[in-house]
Amino acid sequence: MKTESRSQRRKQKLQYLVDYHGGLAAIAIAAKLTPGALARILKGRGPSQKSSAARQPEWLETQAARQIETSLDLCEGWFDSPGAVPSRFGPD
């Protein structure tokens, strides 16, 4: 059985939130991040090479995950927990 990496899980969940909320811009505005930073995470490219955080892509991805969780009232660690979507986004 193939195990999903933390990065893969975060990308899948971020893509779900982007689809649910109508685009990268909506998530970026809520989390006070740039759409470009979120797009790089989705593409697995990490931060911009101009960024001083370019040497720390995992830290940046983790920081972005926590900011998004906080801004969308998701529980801390939701991006890293098993399961496709939070219960509040599931079927009623």
Order of alpha helices (4+ residues) and beta strands (2+ residues): alpha-alpha-alpha-alpha
